[in-house]
Amino acid sequence: MSSYSMSKARRRLGALAGALAALLVTGGITATATATATATATATQAAQGCRVDYAVPAQWQGGFTASVRVTNLGDPISGWNLGWVFPSGQRVTQSWNATVTSSGDRVTAVHASYNPSIPTGATVSFGFNGSWAGTNTAPTAFTLNGVTCTGDVEPQPGDAMAAVAAMQPGWNLGNTLDAIPDETSWGNPLTTRALLHHVRSQGYRSVRLPITWSNHHGPAPDYAIDPVWLDRVREVVDWSLAEGLSVVVNLHHDSWQWISNYPGDRANVLARYRALWTRIATAFRDHPSGLVFESVNEPQFTGTSGAEEDDRLLHELNTEFHRIVRGSGGGNATRLLVLPTVHTSADQARLDALLATYQELRDTNIAATVHFYGFWPFSVNIAGFTRFNAEVEQDLVGTFDRVHNTFVSRGIPVVIGEWALLNYDHNRPGVIERGEFLKFIEAVGHHARTRGLTTMIWDAGQFLDRAGLRWRDQGLHDAIKSGWTTRSGTASADRVHLPGSGAIPAKSLTLNPNGTTFRGLRHGGTELVRGTDYTVSGTTLTLTPTALTRLAGNRAHGVNATVEARFSQGVPWPIDIITSDPPTQAAATGTTTSFAIPTRFNGDQLATMEAEYDDGSPAGPANWTPFKEFWQHFQPDYAAGTLILKPEFFAEVDDGRVTLTFHFWSGARITYRITKDGGAVTGGTG
């Protein structure tokens, strides 16, 4: 029997014992008689699940009476407090069967001396009189001992597989508490509870809080954490828990700031690491089980002899982390812990090394974590990998298969602690073509879900606009969300290019149903007519000249219309109808630090760029391929009508002539030649 199956069996026995205890209490048997059936939780232990029934049996002008019933759905509790926020400014004036205190709109009810215990399945009641003005809207969100009451049961401590499954899907609060030196230093606003509420409302069930501690603690030997910073971390953690989110806390950029020096400075690094985790573990010892600790983000070491030494050093840090947290007691004795591989890599040797650590620790409440940013050439648009092709998908499948076969198949849960594509950013349009990114998103959702992996998207502000609390690209988020539960159909492309003048021909795409059934095309609220507007033969979808002419309208350059291919499930596949003519370029002069090619894009967009010397060898950086890295070495500026060659490109270009080939998404190509002479650059189409 796997450790997962064993823990599920223990959970079922615990539930039966709890139900028996509830029946005994109902029948008048004293509480002490139930102790043989199920262990009593210590005071301040978090609830594992709860339900609250709030009623107002009487109300008059300016006053009301409230009745509150709290049902414990988890393990027995000895010592309880219920928290809520009044939505309309109400105030408590008198209470019974509980001590009720307020701080503004936030209210806490604590057990009386005679009713501190709530057995599994049992209910405790209390009431109060209150005042109101204007409206008396009932609160709808409650927390029992720090756990949001949803009517569901949280996973039992020790059931790591269930706990990690309950964290799916997850979201990273990136470039925030991990920013250097402070929370807003990397462009994101201060985190608010409204933000975390929004994240939860969008379907996320966990949030990873990357935290850099380096700039927020004192010197050796104490390494005392700045209390203001610790309070701020605690505030964000508590907000997240109150919103019903599981929370992951780690040491983040500490990994490369000082932990990487471990091979050459073992005593100091280990002392600092021990001190920080001792203080963090102590500060959060009594937090509910929804709080999770991750030992270190993307661990890396400088000056080692190679991968085997890296694995050994990480094993030392992971086991020390485990010793410190477990030894701190309280909720930390059973808290879910997350251990990474070196570099959070999914290479088999790194996975095997972490598996050896897990087997040595003999602790079934540990999860493994790796990160996934896709096949590297595709994720940054280099070496001609502009499309989500079979090679790119196989990299994804191989990665997820390895972590599943190494860990999940043995009952060890896996968290994909960060995932996205490296160079996707709303401030870098075009690096990853949108349709190809949609295919990647769909595949990640499917392959992670079918292998039992929990995914936590890396969002440093490129997905969620935190100021406006809206998704920067709603269609991308719809695809991400759909992937949590089902597959979606896609197609070979999400754009169809039409000429700016002359006859419009039929255009075909290949459908990729992904197990779904194609249902039709829609433009806005209008269904396109099969046989007249489009035809389907096998997986070939063809739009007719008649439909394309209508959709193109006045044939202005750019996107004229968007139609949606609908499938039997999942999100529709968007198809942009684009009018474009072949781009043109003009001669230019400049320097290696400032060179831009005048370009008329004519409705088209750049896909990639090649650079070669006259002898056919690759020119510039990454000289193993003629295709350069989008944005790092070149970038389009559509508004200014230029193609910019970056100083990073010229830094590795020899003097002489270089032939550039610009590839556009319509299929058009332009050959452009530049000549570099020291710091001077000239260029033209001749």
Summary of the structure (lengths in Angstrom):
residues: 686
radius of gyration: 29.6
end to end distance: 72.3
largest distance: 97.2
contacts: 2304
relative contact order: 0.07
helix: 28%
strand: 30%
